[in-house]
Amino acid sequence: MRRTRRPLGPEDAALWSEIARTVRPMPRKDPAPLGPLDAPSVTTAKPSVNVSARAKLDPFEISSRAPSEPRVKVVAQKEHALRMDARAYVRMRRGRLVPEARMDLHGMTVAEAHSALIAFVMRAHGAGLRLVLVITGKGKSGPDLAGGAPRGGVLRHQVPHWLQLPPLGSRVLQVAEAHISHGGAGAIYVYLRRSG
């Protein structure tokens, strides 16, 4: 499907001309001398926004959709240092330890999932459970977004980070990707410290 370009309105044209004045060409590979830069001459109506106060403008993103919820900084998932018994860890990663409780975060917003995860882990730790399973889903496949953030799977990347932060960090001993029989990359084992 081919997109048609729509003409810029007066405010957009004024903003574009302000931005265009700040652009500098990339250096050439050949050592040809560069002449002075001429600012483009665009005659438009005065903008209603004060564009001269550049330092006060917040960074923005251009998107075709309105955001449904606040943007979340995605934290890359990394391997955690082994803090639990090595034999139990191997058994857990091979799917031989059965989770004593599970929680599915599918369909939840980031805010809902965060509060539900805290409540679930606190209850499980209080009940003396050791291994629980948190199902996050794998997210949608596709190209990465600008800035290296993954297109989908926000919960998959955020949950391990949340498990390290208070109040859960002091109750969680180990975090690992689940065995394929328990959900694989779309689920996370959470091995809890002994309560007491």
C-alpha positions in Angstrom: 0.0 0.0 0.0 1.5 3.3 -1.0 1.2 6.3 1.3 0.3 9.6 0.0 2.0 12.7 1.4 -0.2 15.4 2.7 1.0 19.0 2.5 2.4 20.6 5.7 0.3 23.0 7.6 1.7 26.4 8.6 2.8 25.4 12.1 4.4 22.2 10.8 6.2 24.1 8.0 7.6 26.6 10.5 8.7 23.9 12.8 10.4 22.0 9.9 12.2 25.1 8.8 13.5 25.7 12.4 14.8 22.1 12.5 16.3 22.3 9.0 18.4 25.3 10.0 20.2 23.2 12.7 21.1 20.4 10.3 24.7 20.2 9.1 25.8 18.0 6.2 27.9 14.9 6.8 31.6 15.3 6.0 32.5 14.2 2.4 34.9 11.4 1.7 36.7 13.5 -0.9 38.5 16.6 0.4 36.4 19.0 -1.6 36.0 22.5 0.1 32.6 23.2 1.5 31.0 26.6 1.0 28.9 28.4 3.6 25.5 26.9 4.4 22.5 28.9 3.2 19.5 28.7 5.4 16.4 27.7 3.4 14.0 30.5 2.8 10.5 29.3 3.7 7.7 31.9 4.0 5.1 30.7 6.4 2.9 32.1 9.0 4.3 32.7 12.5 4.0 29.6 14.6 1.9 29.7 17.7 4.5 27.7 19.6 7.7 29.3 20.9 10.2 27.2 18.9 13.2 29.4 19.9 13.2 27.8 23.4 14.9 24.6 22.1 16.3 23.7 25.5 12.9 23.3 27.0 11.5 20.9 24.4 11.2 17.3 25.6 12.3 14.5 23.2 9.5 13.0 21.2 8.7 10.1 19.0 6.7 10.0 15.8 4.2 7.2 15.7 1.2 6.3 13.6 -0.8 5.1 16.7 -1.7 6.9 19.9 0.0 5.2 22.9 -2.4 3.1 24.9 -0.3 3.3 28.0 2.9 5.0 29.1 6.2 4.0 27.5 8.2 1.6 29.5 12.0 1.4 29.4 12.7 -2.2 28.4 15.5 -3.8 30.3 17.5 -6.5 28.5 17.2 -9.9 30.1 20.6 -11.3 31.2 21.8 -14.5 32.9 21.8 -14.2 36.7 24.7 -15.6 38.8 24.0 -19.0 40.3 22.9 -18.4 43.9 21.0 -21.7 44.5 22.2 -25.3 44.8 23.8 -26.3 41.5 22.1 -29.7 41.4 18.7 -28.3 42.1 19.4 -25.6 39.4 20.2 -28.3 36.8 17.1 -30.3 37.7 15.0 -27.1 37.5 16.4 -26.1 34.1 15.7 -29.6 32.7 12.1 -29.4 33.8 12.4 -32.0 36.5 11.4 -29.7 39.4 7.6 -29.1 39.2 6.5 -25.5 40.0 4.3 -25.4 43.1 2.3 -22.4 41.8 2.0 -20.5 38.5 0.8 -17.1 37.4 -0.2 -16.1 33.9 0.4 -12.4 33.0 -1.1 -12.6 29.5 -3.5 -9.8 28.7 -2.4 -7.5 31.5 -1.0 -4.1 31.1 2.5 -3.4 32.4 1.1 -1.7 35.6 -1.4 -4.5 36.2 1.3 -7.2 35.7 3.8 -5.5 38.0 1.3 -5.2 40.9 0.0 -8.8 40.3 3.5 -10.2 40.2 4.4 -8.5 43.6 1.2 -9.9 45.2 1.8 -13.4 43.7 5.5 -13.7 44.8 4.8 -12.3 48.3 1.9 -14.8 48.8 4.0 -17.7 47.5 7.0 -16.7 49.7 4.7 -16.3 52.8 3.2 -19.8 52.1 6.7 -21.3 52.1 6.7 -22.3 48.4 10.2 -22.6 46.7 9.6 -22.8 43.0 6.9 -20.8 41.1 6.3 -20.2 37.4 5.5 -16.8 35.9 4.1 -17.0 32.4 4.9 -13.8 30.4 4.5 -14.9 26.8 7.1 -14.5 24.1 5.7 -11.3 22.6 5.2 -10.5 19.0 7.9 -11.3 16.5 9.1 -8.5 14.1 11.7 -5.9 13.7 13.1 -4.0 16.7 11.9 -0.5 17.4 14.1 2.6 17.3 16.7 2.6 20.1 17.1 -1.2 20.1 13.9 -1.8 22.2 12.2 -5.1 21.2 8.9 -4.8 19.3 7.1 -7.1 21.7 7.6 -9.1 24.8 7.8 -6.2 27.2 6.7 -8.3 30.2 9.2 -11.0 29.2 12.0 -8.5 29.5 10.7 -6.6 32.5 9.7 -9.4 34.9 13.3 -10.6 35.6 14.2 -6.9 36.4 11.2 -6.5 38.7 12.2 -9.7 40.5 15.5 -8.1 41.5 14.0 -4.9 42.9 12.4 -4.3 46.3 10.2 -5.8 47.7 10.8 -9.0 45.7 14.6 -9.0 45.5 15.1 -10.1 49.1 12.7 -13.0 48.6 13.9 -14.3 45.2 17.0 -16.6 45.1 17.2 -17.4 41.4 15.5 -16.5 38.2 15.8 -18.6 35.0 14.0 -19.3 31.7 11.6 -22.2 32.0 12.0 -25.6 30.4 10.1 -26.1 27.2 7.7 -28.4 29.1 6.7 -25.4 31.3 6.6 -22.8 28.6 10.1 -22.3 27.4 11.1 -18.7 26.5 7.5 -17.5 27.4 7.8 -18.4 31.0 10.2 -17.8 33.9 11.1 -20.0 36.9 11.3 -18.0 40.2 13.1 -19.9 42.9 12.3 -18.4 46.3 14.4 -18.1 49.4 13.2 -20.0 52.5 10.7 -18.0 54.5 11.3 -17.6 58.1 
